[in-house]
């Protein structure tokens, strides 16, 4: 299990060398655990978090039963897209944080695209 975590960390470092969030196009990074998902939108130039939400937040917790599945990722994408639109953010750089692009990560990205966020 430790080797998997180390390999994911290495993938994350490789991705972070290339992905940079600016004020015009901030970086959307995900955090995945077994039971929940979290999303942060970060401006790396000014080093500020512009928006953050998770499956444990008040606005999503009532809509989902369990935060660790694909349905929760799709619902989180809808809530996140609404929050980004209220902040005036229409384009983001997607940072998958070293996680493989399938399952919940893919569902979250597809849900954001369907809601009108460009990646």
C-alpha positions in Angstrom: 0.0 0.0 0.0 2.9 2.4 0.7 4.3 1.8 -2.8 1.0 2.8 -4.3 1.0 6.1 -2.4 4.6 6.8 -3.3 3.9 6.2 -7.0 0.8 8.5 -6.9 3.0 11.2 -5.3 5.6 10.9 -8.0 2.9 11.1 -10.7 1.5 14.2 -8.9 4.9 15.9 -8.9 5.3 15.2 -12.7 1.8 16.7 -13.4 2.5 19.8 -11.2 5.6 20.6 -13.1 3.4 21.4 -16.2 0.1 22.5 -14.7 0.0 26.1 -13.4 -3.1 27.9 -12.4 -3.4 31.6 -13.2 -6.1 34.2 -12.4 -7.6 33.7 -15.8 -7.5 30.0 -15.7 -7.0 28.6 -12.2 -6.0 25.0 -11.3 -8.8 22.6 -10.2 -7.3 19.9 -8.0 -9.1 17.0 -6.5 -8.5 15.0 -3.3 -9.9 11.5 -3.3 -10.3 9.3 -0.3 -12.2 6.0 0.1 -15.3 7.7 1.5 -15.2 11.3 0.1 -14.1 13.6 -2.6 -12.9 17.2 -2.4 -12.3 19.9 -5.0 -10.2 23.1 -4.7 -9.7 25.8 -7.3 -6.4 27.5 -6.8 -4.6 30.5 -8.3 -1.0 29.5 -8.2 0.4 33.0 -9.1 -1.2 34.7 -6.1 -1.2 31.5 -4.0 -4.9 31.7 -3.1 -7.7 29.2 -3.0 -10.6 30.7 -5.0 -13.2 28.0 -4.3 -13.4 24.8 -2.4 -16.1 22.2 -1.8 -16.4 18.5 -0.9 -18.9 15.8 -0.4 -18.9 16.7 3.3 -20.0 20.3 2.6 -23.4 21.4 3.7 -24.7 22.1 0.2 -23.8 18.6 -1.1 -24.2 16.4 2.0 -28.0 16.5 1.8 -28.0 15.5 -1.9 -25.9 12.3 -1.6 -26.0 9.2 0.6 -22.4 8.1 0.2 -19.5 10.3 -0.9 -17.2 7.7 -2.3 -18.8 6.6 -5.5 -19.4 7.8 -9.1 -22.8 9.3 -8.3 -21.4 11.4 -5.6 -18.7 12.6 -8.0 -21.3 13.7 -10.6 -23.3 15.5 -7.9 -20.2 17.2 -6.6 -19.4 18.3 -10.2 -22.8 20.0 -10.5 -22.4 21.8 -7.2 -18.8 22.8 -8.0 -19.8 24.2 -11.5 -22.6 26.3 -9.9 -20.1 27.7 -7.4 -17.5 28.4 -10.1 -20.1 30.3 -12.2 -21.0 32.5 -9.3 -17.3 33.3 -8.8 -17.1 34.1 -12.6 -14.7 31.2 -13.4 -15.5 29.5 -16.7 -12.1 27.9 -17.6 -9.9 25.8 -15.4 -6.8 23.6 -15.7 -7.6 20.1 -14.4 -5.1 18.6 -12.0 -5.9 15.0 -11.3 -3.3 14.9 -8.5 -1.7 11.7 -9.7 -4.9 9.7 -9.6 -5.7 7.6 -12.6 -8.2 9.1 -14.9 -11.1 6.7 -14.5 -14.0 6.1 -12.1 -14.7 9.0 -9.8 -12.0 11.3 -11.3 -13.4 10.8 -14.8 -17.0 11.3 -13.6 -16.1 14.5 -11.9 -14.3 15.9 -15.0 -17.1 14.9 -17.3 -19.7 16.4 -14.9 -17.9 19.7 -14.9 -17.7 19.7 -18.7 -21.4 19.0 -19.0 -22.2 21.8 -16.6 -20.3 24.3 -18.9 -16.8 24.5 -17.3 -14.1 24.4 -19.9 -11.0 22.3 -19.2 
